[in-house]
Amino acid sequence: VQLQASGGGLVQAGGSLRLSCAASGRTFSDYAMGWFRQAPDKEREFVGVISRIGGSTYYADSVKGRFTISRDNAKNTVYLQMNSLKPEDMAVYYCTATRPRLGSWPSTLPDEYDYWGQGTLVTVSS
C-alpha cells in the first residue's frame, strides 16, 4: 500500500485542520488505518485508528474529543479532523495501514503497522 498524506500547515492555537491520506496499490478496505505523530526530539506517538469499514475508532487520550478519524473507502482516503489545536499538537503526522490480526484491535504501536506515508507537518502557533 502506498500512502500519501496531505493537508498539514500552520494554524493558530484553537483552530482546526483536516489531514487527508490517499492510499493506492492494495484493497483499501482490507486495512485498518492509523495516524501517528512525531514532534522534534520525541518518540513517534499514536494518535488514533479506524477500523477497516469505519465502524470503530480509537484515540489516544491526548486527542480524544478533539480529533476525529474518518474514511471513505470509495475514495481510498482516510481523514484526520483536528479541532481545538494546541501548541503541543505540533508534529509531523503520519498515516499508516495495518492488516488487522485476530485480537489486535486497537493497534496502537508503530510495529503493528505495515505501511507508512511520508508525513505532513502541522505547526500550531500560540
ZIGI-V553249 format. One record per pair of residues at least 24 apart in sequence whose C-alpha atoms are under 10 Angstrom apart, sorted by sequence separation. I is the first residue (numbers start at 0). J is the second residue. D is the distance in whole Angstrom. If there is no record, write none. Layout:
# ZIGI-V553249
I;J;D / I;J;D
This chain:
# ZIGI-V553249
0;24;5 / 1;25;8 / 27;51;8 / 28;52;6 / 31;55;10 / 32;56;10 / 33;57;9 / 34;58;9 / 35;59;10 / 53;77;10 / 92;116;9 / 93;117;7 / 94;118;7 / 0;25;5 / 27;52;9 / 28;53;9 / 31;56;10 / 33;58;10 / 92;117;9 / 93;118;4 / 94;119;9 / 0;26;8 / 61;87;10 / 62;88;9 / 91;117;9 / 92;118;5 / 93;119;7 / 0;27;8 / 61;88;9 / 91;118;6 / 92;119;5 / 93;120;9 / 49;77;9 / 90;118;9 / 91;119;5 / 92;120;6 / 49;78;10 / 90;119;8 / 91;120;4 / 92;121;7 / 0;30;9 / 90;120;6 / 91;121;6 / 48;79;10 / 89;120;8 / 90;121;6 / 91;122;9 / 47;79;9 / 89;121;5 / 90;122;7 / 46;79;10 / 88;121;8 / 89;122;5 / 90;123;9 / 34;68;9 / 88;122;8 / 89;123;5 / 33;68;9 / 86;121;10 / 87;122;9 / 88;123;7 / 89;124;9 / 32;68;9 / 86;122;8 / 87;123;8 / 32;69;9 / 84;121;10 / 85;122;10 / 86;123;5 / 87;124;10 / 32;70;9 / 84;122;10 / 85;123;6 / 86;124;6 / 87;125;10 / 31;70;10 / 84;123;7 / 85;124;8 / 86;125;6 / 84;124;9 / 85;125;8 / 84;125;10 / 28;70;10 / 27;70;10 / 28;71;9 / 29;72;10 / 34;77;9 / 27;71;10 / 28;72;6 / 32;76;10 / 33;77;9 / 34;78;9 / 27;72;7 / 28;73;9 / 32;77;7 / 33;78;10 / 34;79;8 / 51;96;10 / 26;72;9 / 27;73;9 / 31;77;10 / 32;78;10 / 33;79;9 / 44;90;10 / 46;92;9 / 48;94;9 / 51;97;9 / 27;74;9 / 28;75;8 / 43;90;10 / 45;92;10 / 46;93;9 / 47;94;10 / 48;95;9 / 49;96;10 / 50;97;10 / 51;98;9 / 57;104;9 / 58;105;9 / 27;75;6 / 43;91;9 / 44;92;9 / 45;93;10 / 46;94;10 / 48;96;9 / 50;98;10 / 51;99;8 / 56;104;10 / 57;105;7 / 59;107;9 / 17;66;9 / 19;68;10 / 21;70;10 / 26;75;8 / 27;76;8 / 38;87;9 / 41;90;9 / 43;92;9 / 44;93;10 / 48;97;10 / 50;99;8 / 55;104;10 / 56;105;8 / 57;106;9 / 58;107;9 / 15;65;9 / 16;66;10 / 17;67;9 / 18;68;9 / 19;69;10 / 20;70;9 / 21;71;10 / 22;72;10 / 25;75;10 / 27;77;10 / 38;88;8 / 39;89;9 / 43;93;9 / 55;105;9 / 57;107;9 / 15;66;9 / 17;68;10 / 19;70;9 / 23;74;10 / 24;75;10 / 37;88;9 / 38;89;7 / 39;90;7 / 22;74;9 / 23;75;7 / 36;88;9 / 37;89;8 / 38;90;4 / 39;91;9 / 21;74;8 / 22;75;5 / 23;76;9 / 36;89;9 / 37;90;5 / 38;91;6 / 21;75;6 / 22;76;6 / 36;90;6 / 37;91;5 / 38;92;9 / 50;104;8 / 20;75;8 / 21;76;5 / 22;77;8 / 35;90;9 / 36;91;5 / 37;92;7 / 49;104;10 / 50;105;9 / 20;76;5 / 21;77;7 / 35;91;8 / 36;92;4 / 37;93;8 / 48;104;9 / 49;105;9 / 50;106;10 / 19;76;7 / 20;77;5 / 21;78;9 / 35;92;6 / 36;93;6 / 48;105;7 / 49;106;10 / 19;77;6 / 20;78;6 / 34;92;7 / 35;93;5 / 36;94;9 / 47;105;9 / 48;106;7 / 18;77;8 / 19;78;5 / 20;79;8 / 34;93;6 / 35;94;6 / 47;106;9 / 48;107;8 / 18;78;6 / 19;79;6 / 33;93;8 / 34;94;5 / 35;95;8 / 47;107;8 / 17;78;7 / 18;79;5 / 19;80;9 / 33;94;6 / 34;95;6 / 45;106;9 / 46;107;8 / 17;79;6 / 18;80;6 / 32;94;7 / 33;95;5 / 34;96;9 / 45;107;6 / 16;79;8 / 17;80;4 / 18;81;8 / 32;95;6 / 33;96;6 / 44;107;9 / 45;108;7 / 16;80;6 / 17;81;6 / 31;95;8 / 32;96;5 / 33;97;8 / 44;108;8 / 45;109;8 / 15;80;7 / 16;81;5 / 17;82;9 / 30;95;9 / 31;96;6 / 32;97;6 / 43;108;9 / 44;109;8 / 15;81;5 / 16;82;7 / 30;96;6 / 31;97;5 / 32;98;9 / 43;109;8 / 14;81;8 / 15;82;4 / 16;83;9 / 29;96;9 / 30;97;5 / 31;98;6 / 32;99;10 / 13;81;10 / 14;82;6 / 15;83;6 / 16;84;8 / 29;97;8 / 30;98;5 / 31;99;6 / 13;82;7 / 14;83;5 / 15;84;6 / 27;96;9 / 29;98;6 / 30;99;7 / 12;82;9 / 13;83;4 / 14;84;6 / 15;85;10 / 28;98;9 / 29;99;8 / 12;83;7 / 13;84;5 / 14;85;8 / 27;98;10 / 4;76;9 / 6;78;10 / 11;83;9 / 12;84;5 / 13;85;6 / 22;94;10 / 33;105;10 / 35;107;9 / 2;75;10 / 3;76;9 / 4;77;9 / 5;78;10 / 6;79;9 / 11;84;8 / 12;85;5 / 13;86;9 / 20;93;9 / 21;94;9 / 22;95;10 / 31;104;9 / 33;106;8 / 34;107;9 / 35;108;9 / 2;76;9 / 4;78;9 / 10;84;8 / 11;85;8 / 12;86;6 / 18;92;9 / 20;94;6 / 22;96;9 / 31;105;9 / 32;106;9 / 33;107;8 / 35;109;8 / 2;77;10 / 10;85;10 / 11;86;8 / 12;87;10 / 18;93;10 / 19;94;9 / 20;95;9 / 31;106;9 / 33;108;10 / 34;109;10 / 10;86;10 / 12;88;9 / 18;94;9 / 33;109;9 / 12;89;10 / 10;89;10 / 33;112;8 / 9;89;9 / 32;112;9 / 35;115;10 / 8;89;10 / 31;112;9 / 33;114;10 / 34;115;9 / 37;118;9 / 30;112;10 / 32;114;10 / 33;115;9 / 34;116;10 / 36;118;8 / 38;120;9 / 7;90;10 / 30;113;10 / 32;115;10 / 35;118;9 / 36;119;9 / 37;120;9 / 38;121;10 / 7;91;8 / 30;114;10 / 34;118;10 / 36;120;9 / 7;92;8 / 36;121;9 / 6;92;10 / 5;92;9 / 4;92;8 / 5;93;10 / 4;93;7 / 5;94;10 / 3;93;9 / 4;94;7 / 2;93;9 / 3;94;8 / 4;95;10 / 2;94;7 / 3;95;10 / 2;95;7 / 1;95;10 / 2;96;8 / 22;116;9 / 0;95;9 / 1;96;9 / 21;116;9 / 0;96;8 / 20;116;8 / 0;97;10 / 20;118;9 / 20;119;10 / 19;119;10 / 18;119;8 / 18;120;10 / 18;121;9 / 16;121;9 / 15;123;10 / 14;123;9 / 12;122;9 / 13;123;9 / 14;124;10 / 4;115;10 / 5;116;10 / 7;118;9 / 8;119;8 / 9;120;8 / 10;121;8 / 11;122;8 / 12;123;6 / 13;124;9 / 2;114;8 / 3;115;9 / 4;116;6 / 5;117;9 / 7;119;5 / 8;120;6 / 9;121;6 / 10;122;6 / 11;123;5 / 12;124;6 / 13;125;9 / 0;113;9 / 1;114;7 / 2;115;6 / 3;116;5 / 4;117;7 / 5;118;8 / 6;119;7 / 7;120;5 / 8;121;5 / 9;122;5 / 10;123;5 / 11;124;5 / 12;125;5 / 0;114;6 / 1;115;8 / 2;116;4 / 3;117;7 / 4;118;6 / 5;119;6 / 6;120;8 / 7;121;5 / 8;122;6 / 9;123;6 / 10;124;6 / 11;125;6 / 0;115;9 / 1;116;7 / 2;117;7 / 3;118;8 / 4;119;6 / 5;120;9 / 6;121;8 / 7;122;8 / 8;123;8 / 9;124;7 / 10;125;9 / 0;116;9 / 1;117;10 / 2;118;9 / 3;119;9 / 4;120;10
